[in-house]
Amino acid sequence: MMVSQISAKGQITLPRRVRQALKLKPGDRVFFLVDEISVLLQPLAAINARALAGSLQRYAGARRAGPARAAVKKGVAGAAAQEG
């Protein structure tokens, strides 16, 4: 059994064993599912613009991809800027 205390701001620290079991790192996001007597904590998949960076690299050399490549780069840059 592991115990954590709630701070004055309503925050808790996840015990190391929980973070390791769920493979959580600083900045990862989690989902809370609350019912009448319990809470389920589940990691969210890291799907964001930074995670997708470089995923289209094998298509970067295609000659007809010029306008499409520019549009994708602009879209990815905009999404990354919004994420901070």
N, C-alpha and C positions, 0 to 999 in steps of 0.2 A: 504494500500500500504506500502511495506517495501523497504527500500533503503540500499544498501551496497556500500562501496567505494573500488575501486581497488587499491591495494598497488603498490609500485614501482616494486615489484617482480611479479606482475600480479595475486596476490592472493586476495581473498575476504573472509569475514567472513559471514557465513550463519546466519541470524537472529535466535534467540532462538525459535521463533514460527515456523519457517520453520523446524529446527532440530527436534522439538517436534512433529510436524505434520507427518514427515517422519520417526520418531523413530530412528534418526541417533545418533550414539555415536562416541566418538573419535576412530579413526582407521577404521571406516566403509568406504566402497568404494562406489562411485557414478558413474553413467553413464551420459554423456552429449550427447544429440541428438540436432544437430545444423541445422537449415534451414536458409533461407535468412534473416528472420527478428526476429527470436526467438530462445531460447535455452530451452530444456526440461532437467531437472535434475531428475534422478531416482536412488533410492538406488539399489545396486547390492546385490544379495543374498550372505551371508557369507558362501560359500562352500569352505572350506580349510581343511587341515589335522587336525588342532586343533578343528574345529567344529565337525569333525567326530570322535574325540578321544573317546573311550569307546563304540562306537556304535556296536562293535562286542563282547562286554563283555559277553553276554549270551551264546556265543559259545566257550568261553575260556576254559571251563571245559571238552569239548568233547575230548575223548581219541584219536580218529583218527585225530584230528586237529593239532597235534604236528608240523609237517613240515609246514603246511599251516599257523598256528599261527605265527611261527617264521618268515615266509616270509612277512606276513602282518605287524608284528611289525617292521621289517626292512624297509619296504616300507613307513610306516607312519612316522617313525623316520627320514628317509631321506627327505620326503616332509616337515616335520616340520623344519628341519635344513635349508632347502632352503628358507623357508618363513622368517626365522630370528627370 
